[in-house]
Amino acid sequence: MVPAAPPAYLVVVGASAGGVSTLLQLAGSLPRGFPAPVCVVQHVGANISILPALVQARGPLPAVHAHDGQRLEPGKIFIAPPDCHMLVIGDTIRLTRGPRENYTRPAIDPLFRSAALHWGPHAIGVILTGLLDDGTAGLGAIKRRGGVTVVEDPATACEPSMPLSALQHVEVDHCLPVAGIGPLLASLVQYEAPREAPRDVALEREVAINLGANLMENLASIATPSSLTCPDCGGALWEVEDVQPLRYRCHTGHAFSARSLEHAQAEAGEHALRGSVRALQEREILLRRMATVALGTGDQRQADAALRRAEQLREQVRLLLTFTETVGAEGEEPAAADQPEPR
């Protein structure tokens, strides 16, 4: 028996907030016999996901949660399972539980970077609805390596932030509503791919980092130390050189765009403020109890002093709570169950 010819193209798709219903619409528009494998990252965190069943029920192509070491097959949709990054190394899927990127796992950028490295001009990257900017850096890598870049029209996306970021930082080949993306992909995979793009050493290093290889050596070759610290592990952050959007990595492998880092810092700041509020409230409670005890022993002076300090603390708490309400950043809502969102 003659071995089947490898697929000519690989389609990689990234989605976040609002992505389930968008992916279902995309899956329903792909034709039976689609000649390329499709790899999908939908931000689900560590939550239980039934996304493959939903996708398969909506369109003609089979859909599965990917397995480590699984071979890519044309006409099949491979979806990153919860709490795992998905990469493609040649025609093989690799799953890792490496450090989170852009505060999430699975993340879009690791998949897109690996597709850019191993598939070059044969990679087609698609960014759909979502908050913040995961996928922008990976889509840029696909573009640099000669692949095709597709972005959902922000005007029709449930959440336009991810599409807008991609359009801002990448010279996108196609921008259109999700209803047109399936037919576009069916057309693109019929064309002969351009010749291989030049080698991208920095991209090779980043994919190696995602696979856990020589972290410090690879990091030092693509980034310079910054004065910032990683909100996930507390280690020093390194600023990745010559990239858009601005990105950071730590020596353990966590990675952030500037926007996702600012979001993480805002969360950390709010957590610290809430901790301060709790500590001040507990001091107020203790002081009021001390005042009650002092009154019981006839020590009016001590009771008055404790109540004055308690009132001062109550005012400090009020000011802190007011300030806390103003501290925040645009960010992902918690990953929800795989129920199609209304459009």
N, C-alpha and C positions, 0 to 999 in steps of 0.2 A: 504494500500500500504506500502510495506517495504521501509524504507528510504534507499537511496543510500549509499553505503559504502564510507567513506571518502577516498580520494586518498592516496596512500601509499607514494608518493614522491611529493616534490615541486622542480621545476627547476627555478632558478633565474639567470638572464643574465644581464650583464653590458657591455655597449659599449659607446664609445665617438667618436672622430674624425675618419671618415671613416666607422662609424658604420651602417649607413642606408643600404648601399648595402650589408654589411656583414650580418646584421639581415635578409634581404630579402633572402639571400642564405641559411641561417640557417632555416628560416621558410619553405622554399621550400623543405627541406630535412627531415622535421618531418613527420611521417606517420599519415594518417587518423586514428582516434581512439586512439591517444597518451594518455596514461592513467594518466598523471599528469598535473596539471596546470603549466603554464609558466609565470613568472613575469619578465618584462623587464624594465630596466632603460637605456634610450639613452639620453645623454646630449643634451637637446634642450633649456635649459634656460626657458625664458618666451615667446618664440616665438610660433606662431601658428603652430600646428603639424597635419599632415595628415598621420602619421606613421601607425596607425592601418589599415587604408584602403590599404596602400601599402603592409603591411605584409599579410593581409587577401587575397589580390589579388594574392600573390605569392605562397601561400601554401594551404593545405587542412584544416587548423585549423582556427576557427573564432578568430578575434583579436579586442580588444576594448581598449579605454582609461578607466582605472580603475576608480571606484567611491568609495568614502568613505563608509565603511560599507558593501561593496560588498563581497559575499561569493565566495571563490575559487571554480572553477569547473575543473575537469580533461578535457584535450583536448581543452583548451581555453587559448589564449595568452592575458595577462593583461599588458598593457603598461602604465607606469607612465605618467600622463598628464603634460603639461608644468607648470613650476613654483611650483610643488608640490613634496615633498618627498613621496615615497611610502614604507609602511611597511606592514608586514604580522603578525597579532596577532592571533595565532591559525589558523583557516581556514577563517579568515576575513581580508580584506584589510583595512588599515588605510592610509588616505592621510593627510598630514600636510603641512602648509606653515611655518614650523619652520626655524630657521636660516640656512643659506647655509653651506654646508660642502664641503671642497676642492674647495671653491669658486664657487659652482654651486648648483642649485636646479632645477630639481631632481638630487640627488647624488646616487651613487651606494652603498656606504658603509652602509647607513641606512637600505636599503632593505636587503642586505646580512647579516647584524648583526641580524636583526629581524628574518630572516629565520633560522639562526644558533640557536638562542635562542629557538624558538618555534617548529622547525622541527628537530633539532639535526641531527642524522644520516640519517634522511629522506630528508635532503636538498642536492641538487646538485647545486653547484655554477659554473657559466661559465663567464670567462673574455674574452672579444673580443678586437678588435682594439681600440686604443685611446692614447692620450697624457697624460703625467704625471702619476699619480698612484692611482686615485680613484678606489676603489674596492679591493685593495690589503689587507687592514686591514679587510674588511668584509669577503674576501675569507679565510683569516687566521682564523677568528672566526668559519667559517663553518668547516674547517679542525679540529680545536680543539674540536669541538662538534661531531666529528665522521662522518661528511658529506663527500660527494665526490667533489673533486675540478678539474675543467677542464679549460684549458687555450688555446686560439688560438696560434698556432705556430707563434712566432714573425717573422720568416723568410717569412711568407706568409701574415702577417697582413698589412693593409694599413698604420697603425701607430703602430710600435712595442713597444712603451714606456710602456703602461699599461700591456701587456702580460709579458714584460721583468721584470717589477717591481714585478708582482705576482710570477714569477719563482724565483726571487732573494730572496723573503722573505717568501714564503710558500712552503712546501713540496707538490708539485702538483701531483695529481694522474694521470692525462692524459694531454698531450700537443700534439696537432695535428692541421692540417689545418682545416678551417671552413667547408670544404666539408665533413669531416669525423665526425664532432661533432653531427649532427642530428642522423645518424645511431648509434653512441656511446650512446647518450641519450636514444634512443629507446631500446637499449640493457640493459643499467643500470637500468631502471625502472622495468625490469622484475625480478630483483634479490631481495631477502629478505634483508631488511636493518639490519645492526648490532644493538646490544643492545644500549640503551640510554647512552650517554656520561655523565661524571660527571657534576654537577652543575657549572656554571661559573658566579659568583656573579658580577664580573666586567662587563661582557657582559650584565647582567640584568640592571646594572646601566646605561650603555650607551644607551640601548634601551629606558629606562625610560626618559633619557635626550631628546632623539628624540621626545618623546611624551609630553615633556614640564613638567614633574613631578619633583618637588623638585630639581631644577637645582643645587643650591649651595651645598646642602647636598650630592647629587649624585656625583657632580664634585669633591668635597673634598675627597670622598672615593676612587677615582680612579686616582687622579692626584695631583701634587705638583706645587705651584706657581713658575713661571719663571720670568725673567726680561724682557720678550717680551710683546708687546701689540698687540691686535687684529687689523688687517688692516681693518676689516669691521666696528667695533663699537668703537675702541679705548680702550676697557677694557683690563684688565690684562689677559694674556694667562697662562694657566696651562699645564704643561707637563704630558701627560698620562703615567702612570707607567707601566714598564715591557711589552712594546708592540713593535712590529716591523711591519712596519716601524715607525720611530719616529713620534709622533703625538702630537698636541696641541688642547686645547679647551679653550674657554672663558666662563665667568659665564652666558652669555646670550644664549649660545648654539652653537655659530659658532665653526667649527672644521676644522682643517687643518692637512694634512701630512706635514712633513718638506719640501718636494718639493713644494707642493702647497702654503705653507706659504712663501717660498723664492720667488716664482713666484709673489705672491701678494705684497710682499715687493718691488720687482723690479718695479712693476707697480706703486706703491705708490711713489717710488723714482723718477721714470721718470716723474710722474705727478708734483712732487715738483720741479724738475729741469725745466720742461716746464713753470711752474709758475714763476720761477726766471727769465727765459729768457724773458717772457712777461713783467715783471716788469722793467727789465733793458732796453728792447727795448722802453718802454713807456718813461723812463727817457731820453733816447737818443733823442727821438722825441721832448720832451719838451725842452731839452737843445738846439737843433738846432733851434727851434722856438724862444727861448730866444735870441740866437745869431742873428737871423734875425732882431728881434725888436731892439736889441742893435745897430746893424749897421745902422738901420733907424734913430736912434737918434744921430749917430755920436760917439758912445761909442765903439771904436775899441778894447780897452783893455778888456772890459766886453765880447764882442763878441768872441774874441780869446780864452778867458778862457772857455767860454761855449762850443766852438767847440772842445777844447782840451779834456774836460771831455766827450763830446759826442763820440769822437774817442776812448777814453779809454773804454767806455761802449760798443762800437761796437766790440772791440777786446775781451772783457769779454764775450759778447754774442757768438762770434765765438768759443771761447774755450769751453763754456758751451754746445753749440750745438754739437761740436765734441765729448765731453765727453758723452752726452746723447745718441749718437749713439752706444756707447760701453756698455751701461747699459741695461740689459735685461735678460730674462730667458726663457727657453723653456716653452711654455704654450699653452693653448687651443686657437684655432682660434675661432672667434665669431660663435655661433651656426647658421647654415645655414638652409634654407628651406629644407623640407623633399624630396629632389630629390636624387635619387640613384647616388652615386659618381662612376666614372669610376674606375675599378680595374686594 
